[in-house]
Amino acid sequence: MDVFEKIEAFRQEIENYSIQDNGNLEEFRIKFLGSKNILKGLFAEMKNIPNDQKKQFGQSMNALKKVAEERFESAQQQLTKEERKEASKNIDLTAPGEPRFMGSRHPIAITQNRIIQIFERIGFTVAEEREIEDDWYNFTAMNTPENHPARDMQDTFYLKNSAEMLLRTHTSSVQARTMMNTKPPIRIIAPGRVYRNETISARSHCQFHQVEGLYIDKNVSFADLKQTLMYFAKEMYGESTKIRLRPSFFPFTEPSAEMDVSCFFCKSEGCNICKYTGWVEILGCGMVDPKVLENCGIDPEVYSGYAFGMGIERQAMLRYNINDIRLMFNNDIRFLEQFKSTY
Ligand code: PHE
């Protein structure tokens, strides 16, 4: 057999090679395309070919190599196609789908959003501010004197190496920030996280959330405050809700009050929630102290205003019957997935 006959024999072998599976494919690759392939031996015969046939020999060898490459590729494609077909045979179209879990909002977010929406409907706009605050905005501007107990290291987290910077203890700092930046009339609602250096228990935590309200304009009166709070209480806790204002004290409001709402659980019949008093305490409020207006560059002779601040956790706990505030911050899915809301 001369070399050309050998080439033709290989070509036939390549074309007729039986490739049924990936094992055959690999054998084929090693035999005809691998680094020690069988065609290399034939190439070595180049030196024995008469010069006038060398060119034809070279071309035939290249063509042979190409045949092997093409056979390999088409066989490989065919096998992959068959594998896919085989795999798709195993799909059970009647099997039930994988369950998809719906995300849910955090009870604090739900409660906060409800409060915000109620005030937005009567023209309040949301103001958000920093949690790391200057002592001045948190205390001094808010008429809280140097030696006031609220400034005690027990209550306030101060930043390391700084007597000036702290984690805000209430959202009232947003009042000062807003008054410093905006000309009256001002009508804001300020939600956010606050911090107090308190022992963590079922009832209190070192972090919680508040919503602050501030309204400043000409001729704002206590009657305006009361009416606004009554509207809020009815929207939040139901049309039949009553409110009660008790005299109180805050350094930044004068006069000051605390607001109770009639117990929405027992309709004031007396229950665990209201401790059989018929009332639940919801917020602190009052007329902005003229000293605060002055501190923040607003003329108390021209303007007056009211402010209020409420905790969110307590309201969420009352609403959803949650008995431990720590649940709010543990991020346990079993707890969180119980809250479904469009708010
Ligand atoms: N900042 C007060 C608190 O944290 C609440 C408050 C806000 C009271 C505004 C009056 C006016 O308890």
Residues whose N, C-alpha, C, O or C-beta is under 5 A from the ligand:
A	BS01	LIG	T169 H170 S172 F250 T253 G284 C285 G286 A307 F308 G309
